[in-house]
Amino acid sequence: MKNLTSTSTITSFFMTFMTFILLIVAAVAIPSFVGAQDKAKISRARGEIQSMNSAIAVYQADNNKFPETLEQLVPNYIAVISQSPWNTEYTYVNAGDDFSIECLTDRDKRIGFQSKTNEFYENQPGPLER
């Protein structure tokens, strides 16, 4: 009986120790995984915005003006206007001599492109400009 109790105690201690180790690994790995997902979504959004920007440049060369809406690009300049990686709509603002395209992330940050400065921006706080 003495050996059975000793073995049982060691097994319980080992299982508790292994559970603790697994929790530590999970605590380190899960934030890294979430961070990688966020980076992938940002990269996808930038790629989609760049595709729309290229389509707008061709539209502008053909028509000597920017399109009024993104839908004017379909199907001649771009196949489809998809939703962002966060399942939000891309917002396009035509200001006459420049334009912007942006989307809202799941953390209420804006990611987009501004033609006047020819730059992408990320993680800008605030609502989308309409």
C-alpha positions, 0 to 999 in steps of 0.5 A, a space after each residue: 500500500 505504501 508504494 501505491 500512495 507514493 506513486 499516486 502522489 508523484 503522478 498527481 504532482 507530475 500532472 499538475 506540473 505538466 498542466 502548469 507548463 501547458 498553461 504557460 506555453 498557451 499564455 505565450 503562444 496565443 497572443 503571438 497567434 493573434 498578432 500574426 492574424 492581425 498582421 495578415 489582415 492588415 496585409 490583405 487590406 493593404 493589398 486590396 486597397 492597392 488593387 483598388 488604387 491601381 484600378 482608379 489610376 487606370 479609370 482616371 487615365 481613361 476618363 480624365 477624372 476619378 470615379 464617383 464610387 468604387 462600383 464604377 470600377 466593376 467589371 472593367 477595371 476590377 473584378 469585384 469590390 470585396 469586404 475588408 478582412 474585418 467584414 466591413 465595407 471599404 469607404 471611398 471618398 472622391 474629393 475631386 482632385 484626390 481620393 481616399 480609400 479606407 476600411 474600419 478594423 475590428 478595433 475601430 481603427 482605420 486603414 487606408 490610402 490617401 492619393 494626395 500624399 500617396 501614402 498608406 496609413 494604419 491604426 488611425 483612430 476615429 470614425 471613417 471619413 465620408 
